[in-house]
């Protein structure tokens, strides 16, 4: 499991999640996103293209991050969910909380 971070030319911070987002690594993701927000980033995109699984603690971390970003007039968006992950977001109604796009490129165009 690893996380990558890059800043797009438009200023969007893209966080890549490789592997799984689970209880053992959710704090690392939260800290990376919060550090970016503390550094002035207000548009953050989490790329799940290389992610196979998200547990309930991972979902909770995403909800918490979305709330914190909204408090500073920011936004957390998601991209690259596979079919199983998209179903998970639909079943938990979290698809109504997040803007979710098929690809990172689609998300960056619409941010």
KOLKOL-674733 format. One record per atom (N, C-alpha, C): residue number from 0; atom name; x, y, z. Coordinates in nm, 3 decimals. Layout:
# KOLKOL-674733
+-----+------+---------+---------+---------+
! seq ! atom !       x !       y !       z !
+-----+------+---------+---------+---------+
! NUM !   CA !       X !       Y !       Z !
...
+-----+------+---------+---------+---------+
# end
This chain:
# KOLKOL-674733
+-----+------+---------+---------+---------+
! seq ! atom !       x !       y !       z !
+-----+------+---------+---------+---------+
!   0 !    N !   0.084 !  -0.118 !   0.000 !
!   0 !   CA !   0.000 !   0.000 !   0.000 !
!   0 !    C !   0.088 !   0.123 !   0.000 !
!   1 !    N !   0.057 !   0.214 !  -0.088 !
!   1 !   CA !   0.131 !   0.340 !  -0.090 !
!   1 !    C !   0.040 !   0.450 !  -0.144 !
!   2 !    N !   0.084 !   0.572 !  -0.116 !
!   2 !   CA !   0.013 !   0.691 !  -0.163 !
!   2 !    C !   0.111 !   0.776 !  -0.243 !
!   3 !    N !   0.061 !   0.834 !  -0.352 !
!   3 !   CA !   0.142 !   0.926 !  -0.429 !
!   3 !    C !   0.069 !   1.060 !  -0.430 !
!   4 !    N !   0.147 !   1.166 !  -0.442 !
!   4 !   CA !   0.086 !   1.300 !  -0.448 !
!   4 !    C !   0.154 !   1.379 !  -0.558 !
!   5 !    N !   0.070 !   1.453 !  -0.630 !
!   5 !   CA !   0.123 !   1.545 !  -0.731 !
!   5 !    C !   0.026 !   1.660 !  -0.744 !
!   6 !    N !   0.078 !   1.770 !  -0.794 !
!   6 !   CA !  -0.007 !   1.887 !  -0.817 !
!   6 !    C !  -0.022 !   1.904 !  -0.967 !
!   7 !    N !  -0.145 !   1.909 !  -1.013 !
!   7 !   CA !  -0.175 !   1.930 !  -1.153 !
!   7 !    C !  -0.145 !   2.075 !  -1.190 !
!   8 !    N !  -0.129 !   2.100 !  -1.319 !
!   8 !   CA !  -0.100 !   2.236 !  -1.367 !
!   8 !    C !  -0.207 !   2.337 !  -1.323 !
!   9 !    N !  -0.330 !   2.289 !  -1.305 !
!   9 !   CA !  -0.438 !   2.378 !  -1.263 !
!   9 !    C !  -0.442 !   2.399 !  -1.111 !
!  10 !    N !  -0.350 !   2.334 !  -1.038 !
!  10 !   CA !  -0.343 !   2.351 !  -0.893 !
!  10 !    C !  -0.416 !   2.245 !  -0.813 !
!  11 !    N !  -0.478 !   2.149 !  -0.881 !
!  11 !   CA !  -0.547 !   2.040 !  -0.811 !
!  11 !    C !  -0.443 !   1.941 !  -0.759 !
!  12 !    N !  -0.454 !   1.906 !  -0.631 !
!  12 !   CA !  -0.366 !   1.804 !  -0.573 !
!  12 !    C !  -0.430 !   1.668 !  -0.599 !
!  13 !    N !  -0.355 !   1.580 !  -0.665 !
!  13 !   CA !  -0.403 !   1.445 !  -0.696 !
!  13 !    C !  -0.331 !   1.347 !  -0.605 !
!  14 !    N !  -0.410 !   1.273 !  -0.527 !
!  14 !   CA !  -0.357 !   1.173 !  -0.436 !
!  14 !    C !  -0.392 !   1.035 !  -0.491 !
!  15 !    N !  -0.291 !   0.958 !  -0.525 !
!  15 !   CA !  -0.313 !   0.823 !  -0.575 !
!  15 !    C !  -0.308 !   0.722 !  -0.461 !
!  16 !    N !  -0.404 !   0.630 !  -0.461 !
!  16 !   CA !  -0.410 !   0.525 !  -0.359 !
!  16 !    C !  -0.381 !   0.393 !  -0.430 !
!  17 !    N !  -0.270 !   0.330 !  -0.393 !
!  17 !   CA !  -0.228 !   0.205 !  -0.455 !
!  17 !    C !  -0.249 !   0.091 !  -0.357 !
!  18 !    N !  -0.342 !   0.002 !  -0.388 !
!  18 !   CA !  -0.368 !  -0.113 !  -0.300 !
!  18 !    C !  -0.503 !  -0.103 !  -0.235 !
!  19 !    N !  -0.503 !  -0.092 !  -0.102 !
!  19 !   CA !  -0.628 !  -0.086 !  -0.027 !
!  19 !    C !  -0.626 !   0.034 !   0.067 !
!  20 !    N !  -0.744 !   0.087 !   0.092 !
!  20 !   CA !  -0.759 !   0.192 !   0.193 !
!  20 !    C !  -0.831 !   0.128 !   0.311 !
!  21 !    N !  -0.753 !   0.099 !   0.415 !
!  21 !   CA !  -0.806 !   0.023 !   0.528 !
!  21 !    C !  -0.761 !   0.086 !   0.660 !
!  22 !    N !  -0.804 !   0.024 !   0.769 !
!  22 !   CA !  -0.780 !   0.078 !   0.902 !
!  22 !    C !  -0.632 !   0.106 !   0.928 !
!  23 !    N !  -0.543 !   0.024 !   0.876 !
!  23 !   CA !  -0.400 !   0.041 !   0.905 !
!  23 !    C !  -0.334 !   0.156 !   0.833 !
!  24 !    N !  -0.396 !   0.210 !   0.727 !
!  24 !   CA !  -0.329 !   0.317 !   0.653 !
!  24 !    C !  -0.415 !   0.443 !   0.634 !
!  25 !    N !  -0.535 !   0.443 !   0.688 !
!  25 !   CA !  -0.623 !   0.558 !   0.667 !
!  25 !    C !  -0.565 !   0.686 !   0.726 !
!  26 !    N !  -0.492 !   0.674 !   0.838 !
!  26 !   CA !  -0.433 !   0.793 !   0.899 !
!  26 !    C !  -0.328 !   0.856 !   0.809 !
!  27 !    N !  -0.255 !   0.773 !   0.736 !
!  27 !   CA !  -0.154 !   0.825 !   0.644 !
!  27 !    C !  -0.220 !   0.907 !   0.533 !
!  28 !    N !  -0.330 !   0.855 !   0.478 !
!  28 !   CA !  -0.402 !   0.929 !   0.375 !
!  28 !    C !  -0.456 !   1.061 !   0.432 !
!  29 !    N !  -0.518 !   1.053 !   0.549 !
!  29 !   CA !  -0.573 !   1.174 !   0.610 !
!  29 !    C !  -0.465 !   1.278 !   0.631 !
!  30 !    N !  -0.349 !   1.236 !   0.679 !
!  30 !   CA !  -0.242 !   1.331 !   0.706 !
!  30 !    C !  -0.191 !   1.396 !   0.578 !
!  31 !    N !  -0.178 !   1.318 !   0.472 !
!  31 !   CA !  -0.131 !   1.374 !   0.344 !
!  31 !    C !  -0.230 !   1.479 !   0.292 !
!  32 !    N !  -0.358 !   1.449 !   0.298 !
!  32 !   CA !  -0.458 !   1.543 !   0.250 !
!  32 !    C !  -0.464 !   1.667 !   0.340 !
!  33 !    N !  -0.460 !   1.648 !   0.470 !
!  33 !   CA !  -0.463 !   1.762 !   0.562 !
!  33 !    C !  -0.339 !   1.850 !   0.546 !
!  34 !    N !  -0.223 !   1.788 !   0.524 !
!  34 !   CA !  -0.101 !   1.865 !   0.500 !
!  34 !    C !  -0.115 !   1.950 !   0.374 !
!  35 !    N !  -0.173 !   1.892 !   0.270 !
!  35 !   CA !  -0.195 !   1.965 !   0.145 !
!  35 !    C !  -0.289 !   2.083 !   0.169 !
!  36 !    N !  -0.396 !   2.058 !   0.245 !
!  36 !   CA !  -0.492 !   2.165 !   0.275 !
!  36 !    C !  -0.426 !   2.274 !   0.360 !
!  37 !    N !  -0.344 !   2.234 !   0.456 !
!  37 !   CA !  -0.273 !   2.332 !   0.539 !
!  37 !    C !  -0.177 !   2.415 !   0.454 !
!  38 !    N !  -0.129 !   2.356 !   0.344 !
!  38 !   CA !  -0.041 !   2.427 !   0.253 !
!  38 !    C !  -0.114 !   2.513 !   0.152 !
!  39 !    N !  -0.247 !   2.519 !   0.164 !
!  39 !   CA !  -0.324 !   2.607 !   0.078 !
!  39 !    C !  -0.406 !   2.538 !  -0.030 !
!  40 !    N !  -0.390 !   2.407 !  -0.046 !
!  40 !   CA !  -0.467 !   2.334 !  -0.148 !
!  40 !    C !  -0.614 !   2.332 !  -0.110 !
!  41 !    N !  -0.700 !   2.363 !  -0.204 !
!  41 !   CA !  -0.844 !   2.362 !  -0.180 !
!  41 !    C !  -0.917 !   2.267 !  -0.273 !
!  42 !    N !  -0.849 !   2.218 !  -0.374 !
!  42 !   CA !  -0.907 !   2.121 !  -0.466 !
!  42 !    C !  -0.821 !   1.996 !  -0.460 !
!  43 !    N !  -0.881 !   1.889 !  -0.405 !
!  43 !   CA !  -0.807 !   1.765 !  -0.388 !
!  43 !    C !  -0.886 !   1.652 !  -0.452 !
!  44 !    N !  -0.816 !   1.573 !  -0.531 !
!  44 !   CA !  -0.874 !   1.461 !  -0.603 !
!  44 !    C !  -0.805 !   1.334 !  -0.556 !
!  45 !    N !  -0.883 !   1.236 !  -0.512 !
!  45 !   CA !  -0.827 !   1.108 !  -0.474 !
!  45 !    C !  -0.850 !   1.011 !  -0.589 !
!  46 !    N !  -0.740 !   0.956 !  -0.639 !
!  46 !   CA !  -0.741 !   0.864 !  -0.753 !
!  46 !    C !  -0.739 !   0.721 !  -0.702 !
!  47 !    N !  -0.849 !   0.648 !  -0.726 !
!  47 !   CA !  -0.860 !   0.509 !  -0.683 !
!  47 !    C !  -0.841 !   0.411 !  -0.798 !
!  48 !    N !  -0.776 !   0.453 !  -0.906 !
!  48 !   CA !  -0.756 !   0.365 !  -1.022 !
!  48 !    C !  -0.681 !   0.237 !  -0.988 !
!  49 !    N !  -0.592 !   0.243 !  -0.888 !
!  49 !   CA !  -0.512 !   0.127 !  -0.850 !
!  49 !    C !  -0.552 !   0.073 !  -0.714 !
!  50 !    N !  -0.679 !   0.094 !  -0.678 !
!  50 !   CA !  -0.730 !   0.052 !  -0.547 !
!  50 !    C !  -0.832 !  -0.059 !  -0.564 !
!  51 !    N !  -0.816 !  -0.166 !  -0.487 !
!  51 !   CA !  -0.907 !  -0.278 !  -0.498 !
!  51 !    C !  -1.010 !  -0.286 !  -0.387 !
!  52 !    N !  -0.983 !  -0.220 !  -0.275 !
!  52 !   CA !  -1.070 !  -0.238 !  -0.159 !
!  52 !    C !  -1.064 !  -0.116 !  -0.069 !
!  53 !    N !  -1.178 !  -0.077 !  -0.014 !
!  53 !   CA !  -1.187 !   0.028 !   0.088 !
!  53 !    C !  -1.276 !  -0.026 !   0.198 !
!  54 !    N !  -1.226 !  -0.028 !   0.323 !
!  54 !   CA !  -1.310 !  -0.075 !   0.433 !
!  54 !    C !  -1.385 !   0.043 !   0.495 !
!  55 !    N !  -1.464 !   0.013 !   0.598 !
!  55 !   CA !  -1.549 !   0.117 !   0.657 !
!  55 !    C !  -1.465 !   0.229 !   0.719 !
!  56 !    N !  -1.349 !   0.198 !   0.772 !
!  56 !   CA !  -1.266 !   0.304 !   0.829 !
!  56 !    C !  -1.210 !   0.394 !   0.718 !
!  57 !    N !  -1.182 !   0.336 !   0.603 !
!  57 !   CA !  -1.138 !   0.416 !   0.488 !
!  57 !    C !  -1.247 !   0.509 !   0.441 !
!  58 !    N !  -1.371 !   0.457 !   0.436 !
!  58 !   CA !  -1.486 !   0.543 !   0.400 !
!  58 !    C !  -1.502 !   0.655 !   0.500 !
!  59 !    N !  -1.487 !   0.622 !   0.628 !
!  59 !   CA !  -1.499 !   0.723 !   0.733 !
!  59 !    C !  -1.393 !   0.831 !   0.719 !
!  60 !    N !  -1.272 !   0.792 !   0.682 !
!  60 !   CA !  -1.164 !   0.888 !   0.663 !
!  60 !    C !  -1.198 !   0.983 !   0.548 !
!  61 !    N !  -1.254 !   0.930 !   0.440 !
!  61 !   CA !  -1.291 !   1.014 !   0.326 !
!  61 !    C !  -1.401 !   1.113 !   0.363 !
!  62 !    N !  -1.500 !   1.068 !   0.438 !
!  62 !   CA !  -1.608 !   1.156 !   0.482 !
!  62 !    C !  -1.552 !   1.267 !   0.571 !
!  63 !    N !  -1.464 !   1.231 !   0.664 !
!  63 !   CA !  -1.402 !   1.328 !   0.753 !
!  63 !    C !  -1.322 !   1.432 !   0.675 !
!  64 !    N !  -1.246 !   1.386 !   0.576 !
!  64 !   CA !  -1.166 !   1.478 !   0.494 !
!  64 !    C !  -1.256 !   1.571 !   0.413 !
!  65 !    N !  -1.363 !   1.517 !   0.358 !
!  65 !   CA !  -1.455 !   1.601 !   0.281 !
!  65 !    C !  -1.513 !   1.712 !   0.369 !
!  66 !    N !  -1.549 !   1.678 !   0.490 !
!  66 !   CA !  -1.604 !   1.777 !   0.583 !
!  66 !    C !  -1.500 !   1.883 !   0.616 !
!  67 !    N !  -1.379 !   1.842 !   0.647 !
!  67 !   CA !  -1.273 !   1.938 !   0.683 !
!  67 !    C !  -1.242 !   2.031 !   0.566 !
!  68 !    N !  -1.241 !   1.977 !   0.445 !
!  68 !   CA !  -1.213 !   2.062 !   0.329 !
!  68 !    C !  -1.327 !   2.161 !   0.304 !
!  69 !    N !  -1.451 !   2.117 !   0.323 !
!  69 !   CA !  -1.564 !   2.207 !   0.305 !
!  69 !    C !  -1.557 !   2.324 !   0.404 !
!  70 !    N !  -1.507 !   2.297 !   0.524 !
!  70 !   CA !  -1.495 !   2.401 !   0.627 !
!  70 !    C !  -1.399 !   2.513 !   0.586 !
!  71 !    N !  -1.306 !   2.483 !   0.494 !
!  71 !   CA !  -1.210 !   2.585 !   0.448 !
!  71 !    C !  -1.237 !   2.619 !   0.301 !
!  72 !    N !  -1.362 !   2.600 !   0.258 !
!  72 !   CA !  -1.405 !   2.629 !   0.120 !
!  72 !    C !  -1.329 !   2.546 !   0.017 !
!  73 !    N !  -1.297 !   2.424 !   0.054 !
!  73 !   CA !  -1.231 !   2.332 !  -0.039 !
!  73 !    C !  -1.325 !   2.221 !  -0.080 !
!  74 !    N !  -1.271 !   2.130 !  -0.161 !
!  74 !   CA !  -1.353 !   2.018 !  -0.207 !
!  74 !    C !  -1.266 !   1.896 !  -0.231 !
!  75 !    N !  -1.318 !   1.781 !  -0.190 !
!  75 !   CA !  -1.253 !   1.652 !  -0.213 !
!  75 !    C !  -1.338 !   1.577 !  -0.315 !
!  76 !    N !  -1.275 !   1.539 !  -0.425 !
!  76 !   CA !  -1.343 !   1.460 !  -0.528 !
!  76 !    C !  -1.273 !   1.327 !  -0.545 !
!  77 !    N !  -1.345 !   1.233 !  -0.605 !
!  77 !   CA !  -1.293 !   1.097 !  -0.624 !
!  77 !    C !  -1.297 !   1.058 !  -0.770 !
!  78 !    N !  -1.201 !   0.975 !  -0.811 !
!  78 !   CA !  -1.197 !   0.928 !  -0.949 !
!  78 !    C !  -1.143 !   0.785 !  -0.953 !
!  79 !    N !  -1.176 !   0.716 !  -1.061 !
!  79 !   CA !  -1.117 !   0.586 !  -1.088 !
!  79 !    C !  -1.169 !   0.470 !  -1.006 !
!  80 !    N !  -1.290 !   0.481 !  -0.953 !
!  80 !   CA !  -1.346 !   0.370 !  -0.875 !
!  80 !    C !  -1.379 !   0.253 !  -0.967 !
!  81 !    N !  -1.336 !   0.133 !  -0.927 !
!  81 !   CA !  -1.376 !   0.015 !  -1.005 !
!  81 !    C !  -1.523 !  -0.015 !  -0.979 !
!  82 !    N !  -1.576 !  -0.114 !  -1.044 !
!  82 !   CA !  -1.719 !  -0.143 !  -1.034 !
!  82 !    C !  -1.761 !  -0.176 !  -0.890 !
!  83 !    N !  -1.680 !  -0.255 !  -0.821 !
!  83 !   CA !  -1.713 !  -0.291 !  -0.682 !
!  83 !    C !  -1.711 !  -0.169 !  -0.590 !
!  84 !    N !  -1.612 !  -0.083 !  -0.608 !
!  84 !   CA !  -1.604 !   0.036 !  -0.523 !
!  84 !    C !  -1.717 !   0.133 !  -0.554 !
!  85 !    N !  -1.751 !   0.146 !  -0.680 !
!  85 !   CA !  -1.863 !   0.235 !  -0.716 !
!  85 !    C !  -1.992 !   0.182 !  -0.652 !
!  86 !    N !  -2.012 !   0.051 !  -0.655 !
!  86 !   CA !  -2.130 !  -0.010 !  -0.591 !
!  86 !    C !  -2.130 !   0.019 !  -0.441 !
!  87 !    N !  -2.013 !   0.008 !  -0.378 !
!  87 !   CA !  -2.001 !   0.037 !  -0.235 !
!  87 !    C !  -2.044 !   0.181 !  -0.206 !
!  88 !    N !  -2.000 !   0.276 !  -0.286 !
!  88 !   CA !  -2.038 !   0.415 !  -0.265 !
!  88 !    C !  -2.187 !   0.436 !  -0.289 !
!  89 !    N !  -2.244 !   0.365 !  -0.384 !
!  89 !   CA !  -2.388 !   0.376 !  -0.410 !
!  89 !    C !  -2.469 !   0.316 !  -0.295 !
!  90 !    N !  -2.430 !   0.198 !  -0.248 !
!  90 !   CA !  -2.503 !   0.132 !  -0.140 !
!  90 !    C !  -2.498 !   0.212 !  -0.010 !
!  91 !    N !  -2.387 !   0.279 !   0.015 !
!  91 !   CA !  -2.374 !   0.358 !   0.137 !
!  91 !    C !  -2.422 !   0.502 !   0.118 !
!  92 !    N !  -2.471 !   0.531 !  -0.003 !
!  92 !   CA !  -2.520 !   0.665 !  -0.039 !
!  92 !    C !  -2.410 !   0.771 !  -0.036 !
!  93 !    N !  -2.285 !   0.730 !  -0.031 !
!  93 !   CA !  -2.176 !   0.826 !  -0.033 !
!  93 !    C !  -2.154 !   0.885 !  -0.172 !
!  94 !    N !  -2.216 !   0.825 !  -0.271 !
!  94 !   CA !  -2.208 !   0.883 !  -0.406 !
!  94 !    C !  -2.282 !   1.017 !  -0.412 !
!  95 !    N !  -2.366 !   1.044 !  -0.312 !
!  95 !   CA !  -2.434 !   1.173 !  -0.307 !
!  95 !    C !  -2.351 !   1.278 !  -0.236 !
!  96 !    N !  -2.251 !   1.235 !  -0.161 !
!  96 !   CA !  -2.164 !   1.327 !  -0.088 !
!  96 !    C !  -2.046 !   1.374 !  -0.172 !
!  97 !    N !  -1.996 !   1.285 !  -0.258 !
!  97 !   CA !  -1.878 !   1.314 !  -0.337 !
!  97 !    C !  -1.912 !   1.330 !  -0.485 !
!  98 !    N !  -1.834 !   1.414 !  -0.552 !
!  98 !   CA !  -1.835 !   1.416 !  -0.697 !
!  98 !    C !  -1.740 !   1.305 !  -0.740 !
!  99 !    N !  -1.792 !   1.208 !  -0.816 !
!  99 !   CA !  -1.713 !   1.092 !  -0.858 !
!  99 !    C !  -1.708 !   1.088 !  -1.009 !
! 100 !    N !  -1.588 !   1.076 !  -1.064 !
! 100 !   CA !  -1.572 !   1.067 !  -1.209 !
! 100 !    C !  -1.502 !   0.936 !  -1.245 !
! 101 !    N !  -1.519 !   0.897 !  -1.371 !
! 101 !   CA !  -1.458 !   0.772 !  -1.418 !
! 101 !    C !  -1.307 !   0.779 !  -1.416 !
! 102 !    N !  -1.250 !   0.891 !  -1.463 !
! 102 !   CA !  -1.106 !   0.902 !  -1.475 !
! 102 !    C !  -1.055 !   1.030 !  -1.410 !
! 103 !    N !  -0.926 !   1.031 !  -1.384 !
! 103 !   CA !  -0.862 !   1.150 !  -1.330 !
! 103 !    C !  -0.874 !   1.266 !  -1.430 !
! 104 !    N !  -0.851 !   1.237 !  -1.557 !
! 104 !   CA !  -0.860 !   1.342 !  -1.658 !
! 104 !    C !  -0.999 !   1.406 !  -1.661 !
! 105 !    N !  -1.104 !   1.324 !  -1.651 !
! 105 !   CA !  -1.241 !   1.378 !  -1.647 !
! 105 !    C !  -1.257 !   1.470 !  -1.526 !
! 106 !    N !  -1.207 !   1.426 !  -1.412 !
! 106 !   CA !  -1.220 !   1.506 !  -1.289 !
! 106 !    C !  -1.146 !   1.638 !  -1.301 !
! 107 !    N !  -1.026 !   1.635 !  -1.358 !
! 107 !   CA !  -0.947 !   1.757 !  -1.369 !
! 107 !    C !  -1.013 !   1.858 !  -1.464 !
! 108 !    N !  -1.078 !   1.808 !  -1.567 !
! 108 !   CA !  -1.147 !   1.897 !  -1.661 !
! 108 !    C !  -1.267 !   1.965 !  -1.596 !
! 109 !    N !  -1.331 !   1.895 !  -1.501 !
! 109 !   CA !  -1.454 !   1.945 !  -1.441 !
! 109 !    C !  -1.436 !   2.014 !  -1.307 !
! 110 !    N !  -1.314 !   2.017 !  -1.256 !
! 110 !   CA !  -1.291 !   2.074 !  -1.121 !
! 110 !    C !  -1.315 !   2.222 !  -1.122 !
+-----+------+---------+---------+---------+
# end
